[in-house]
């Protein structure tokens, strides 16, 4: 059986790294992480260990030359892509008064334009797989505004991109879906300086858990499990779906009768 070639952007930390781990645990998969941070890639390689079915490729999803080089690399070695996980993203805090135009543009550039650019660049390789799956990592902030105007709008745009691509690419038997997590314990908030220090972040995680009906926040493996399912043949009749994975937080409200 041919190996399944799966590309994950931002596969060097958080949800992306956990997804790399889980997919690479199956020998039939060859997983390639496309990331721009060399230090995080070195750290990820240390964590996963050197394996024949994991590769790390450095590049920026918002840079067309980098995307073209990445496509050429895959074309030369594998000739196709069976799965693409658009996971790379950034987070900037604040509403319109706190968010300057450069921050706004950069967030949209990475979270939305980069997904468009890389997907379009890799499309010929996805078509060659004759049954590829694309999973976009979005957020519940797409339909329930969060702490960041730029992040929320970028993820709302990503969900529309998901829906459009699902209809546009169905003729090639390419499925496209979004996963929309709520709060998940990852390095994202600290790396983007949303919190001053780890203690402040841990306090948020602790207090936030009580707001979730399931009384806990998400873990990277929760999201990786759903991504793995959407990449697999078990989801072969699912496309264009925007899937909340949020511990029930978006349906929680004071009108639901409390349990004794």
N, C-alpha and C positions, 0 to 999 in steps of 0.2 A: 504494500500500500504506500502511495506517495505521502510524504510528510506534508502536514498542513503548515503553511507559512503564515504566521500571524505577526502583524506589526502593531506595536503599542507606543504611542507618543507619551513622553513623560513617564517612561517605565523605570525610572531610576529612584523613585521614592513614592511613599504613600500608597494610594489605590493602584497606581500603575505598577509599582514594584510587586505588590501582592498578587496582581493579575499575572505578571511575568512568572512568578514562583509557581502559581497554581497550574498555569497552562504548560509550563516546561516540565512539570511533574509527570506529564504524559509523553512518552517517548515519540508518539506519532506527531507531536507538535514541534516546530522550530520557531522560536520566538525572537523577534528583533525589536529592541527598544531604540526609539529615535528621540534623543534628548540633547539639549544644548549645554547642560552644565557638566563639565568634565569631572569636577570633584565628586558630584553626586553619582556619576557613572562609575567612577573608581570605587566608591563606597558600596554601590549596589553590587558590583562584581565581587567584592569581598563577601558580601552577605549571601549571595546566591551560590558562590563558588564557581569555578571555571567549568562550564558544561558545554558539550558539543552542540546542544540544541538551544543555547542562549547566545545572542550577539548584541553588542551595544554599538550604535552608530551615532556619532556626534553631528548635530545640525539644528538649525532653527526653522520651525514650521512656517514662519512668516517670511523666510528668505527663499525666493524662487530658485536661486542657484543651488542652495542646500537641498531643496526638495528634489531637484532634477538629478543631483549627484546621488541622492539616496535611492531614487527610482532606478538609476543606472546600475547601482550596486546590487539591488535585488534582481533586476533583469539578468545580470551576468551570472549570478549564483543560483537563482531559484526559478526565474522565468514566470512567476505568478505570485499573487497574494490571495490567500483564502480568507483572511480576517484582518480588519483594520479597526483598532480601538483608538479613537481620538480622545485622549485623556488629558493631554497637556493643557494647563491653564494657569492663570494668575488671578489674584484677588486684591482689590483696592478698596479701602474702607471709606464710607461717607456718602452723603447726599450731594445734591447739585452745588451747594455752597462750599463744601469741603473738597470737591473733586475738580481739579483744574483740567483744562482741555487736553493737555498732554497725557495725563493719567487716563482720561476717558478714551482717547484714541489708542493708547497702548493696550488697554484692557480689551477693547473691541478687536484690535489687530491680532492679539494672541488667541483669545477665546472663540472668535468667530471667523475672522478672515484667514487665520492660519489653518483652521479645519477645512475651509473651502479650498484653499490653495493646495494643501497636501492631498486631499481626497481627489481633486481634479488631476493632479500630477500622477497619482498612483492608479487612476481609473483604468488605463489599458492593462495593467497587471491584475487588477481585480476582475476584469472581464474575462481574462484568460483562465481563471479558476473555475468558471462555469458553475457558480453557486456560492459566491462570496458573501460575507456578512460584515457590515459596518456597524460599529457601536459607538455612539457619541456620548461622552460623559458630560451630562448637563447638571442641573441642580433644581431643587424645589424653589429656589429663588427665581426661576423662570416664570412662575405663576403666582408666587407669594413674595412680594419684595422683601429683600433681606437687608443686611447692613450696608450694602454697596449699590449705588445706582448703576455704576458702570458694569459691575459683575452681573446684576440682575438682568439688565437689558441685553448683555452679550449672551446670556444663557437662554433668554426668550428667543433671541434670533437663532441660536443654535437649534432649538426645538423646531422652529419653522424650517430651517435648513434640512433637518432630519425628515420632516414630512414631505418636503418637496423632492428630496433625493429618493425617498422610498417609491414615490410614483414615477419619477424620472428614470430610475435604474432598474425597475422591476422587469423591464423587457430583456435585461441581461441576466435575470435570475439573481440579482444582487439585492439582499435585504438590508434595510437601514432602520435602526432603532436608537432611541435615547434611553439612558438610565439617569434618573434624577434623584440623587441622594440629598438627604437633609444633613445635619451636622455629623461629621465622621472624624474620628481621631486620626489626623494626618499632620505632617509638618507644614501644610499649606498656610495656616494662620500665622505661625511663627516666622516662616521664611518670608512672608509678605508684610511682616511687621504690623499685623493687625493688633497684636498684643505686645506689651513692653517686655514681658518675660514669661518663662514657663509656668511660674506660680499663678500668674493672672489667668493664663490659658487653662490650667488645670481647674481653677475655680469655676471658670465658665462651663467646662465639661460637667463638673459635678452638679451645678445648679440647673443646667439645661436638661439633664437626664430626667428630672422630676416633671418637666413639661411634656414628656413623651409618654403616650399611653402604655408603651411597653417598658417604660422606666429605665431605658438605657439609650445612649447615643450609638451611632453606627461604628463598626470596625471595618477596616479595609477589606477583610475577607467577606463581609456581607455584600459589598458591592462587586467584588471579584467573582463571587458565586453567580450573580445575575449576569455579569458580562460573559462568563464562561458558558452559561446556558444559551445566551443569545448568539454566541458564535457557533454553537453546536447544531447538529441536525435535529435535535429535539425541539428546536424552535423554528422549524423550516416553513411554518405557515404564519409566522409573525413578522410583519414589516410595517413601518410607519408608526410604531407604538412609542408613546412617551410614558415611561414607567417610573412612577414614584417608588422610591425605596427609602422610607423615612420614619419607620417605627410608629407610624400613625399620627405624626405631629400635625399634618395638614388637615386631618379630619377632627382633631381634638377641639372641643369648645365647651363652654360652661353650660350649654343647654342639654348636653347628654347626661341623663340621670346617673349620679355617682353610685358606685357599688358599696355595699356595707363592708 
